[in-house]
Amino acid sequence: MTQRTEYSPIDAALGGELRTRRREKKLTQRDVARHLGISFQQIQKYESGANRLPASMLYMISRILDIPIDELYPKIVEKVPTDPTLPKAHELMELYHSIPKHLRPIILTALRVLSQDGDTAESALVNRSTIGELGE
């Protein structure tokens, strides 16, 4: 059983979904625990998100509840807050990978220069010697 080091909203959402599905099947935590050969307290920990649910255990629970594992995840995605910068990061990665491989080092160098303080980056980019260095 995996001990958690910090709270994860994904673990809590998965546990909550498992609790809902278990109750729909009119099973108790003891019923599920007995089928798995673990304590009902461990089921409580999985359902509360206090302990992470190992993939093998998730599979066995889905069999007991007679539900496909993938039915649990779409609801989790709706409940877990997402980082608003992820779409931009994804777009940046797509753009980077669309650049010809031989030009990628130039782009990386330009990004490194731009990530420096504003005045230095701006003057470095417009400086002809820097532009020349980027092309080499």
PEJO-V91304 format. One record per residue. SS is DSSP state (A for helix, B for strand, O for the rest). D_CENTER is the distance of its C-alpha to the mean C-alpha in Angstrom with 1 decimal. Layout:
ss-><SS	SS>
d_center-><D_CENTER	D_CENTER>
//
This chain:
ss-><O	O	O	O	O	O	O	O	A	A	A	A	A	A	A	A	A	A	A	A	A	A	A	A	O	O	O	O	A	A	A	A	A	A	A	A	O	O	O	A	A	A	A	A	A	A	A	A	O	O	O	O	O	O	A	A	A	A	A	A	A	A	A	A	A	O	O	O	O	A	A	A	A	A	A	A	A	A	A	O	O	O	O	O	O	A	A	A	A	A	A	A	A	A	A	A	A	A	O	O	A	A	A	A	A	A	A	A	A	A	A	A	A	A	O	O	O	A	A	A	A	A	A	A	A	A	O	A	A	A	A	A	A	A	A	O>
d_center-><20.6	17.8	18.6	16.0	16.3	14.6	13.7	10.2	10.4	8.3	11.1	13.7	13.0	13.1	16.2	17.7	17.5	19.1	21.8	22.6	23.0	25.0	27.3	27.8	29.1	31.3	30.1	30.2	27.9	30.9	31.1	27.6	27.9	31.3	29.9	27.3	29.7	27.9	28.9	28.2	26.9	24.0	23.2	23.5	21.0	18.4	19.3	19.1	15.7	17.9	17.1	14.1	15.1	15.6	15.2	19.0	19.6	17.3	19.4	22.6	21.9	21.2	24.5	26.3	25.2	25.9	22.8	20.4	17.0	15.5	17.3	15.1	11.8	13.3	14.4	11.2	9.8	13.1	12.9	9.7	10.6	9.0	10.1	13.3	13.5	10.8	13.5	16.0	14.0	13.5	17.2	18.2	16.8	18.6	21.7	21.7	21.5	24.3	26.6	29.0	28.1	31.3	30.4	26.9	28.4	30.4	27.4	25.6	28.8	29.1	25.6	26.5	29.8	28.3	25.9	29.0	30.9	32.0	35.7	35.4	32.8	34.9	38.1	36.6	35.4	38.8	40.7	42.2	42.0	38.2	37.9	40.2	38.1	34.9	36.8	38.1>
//
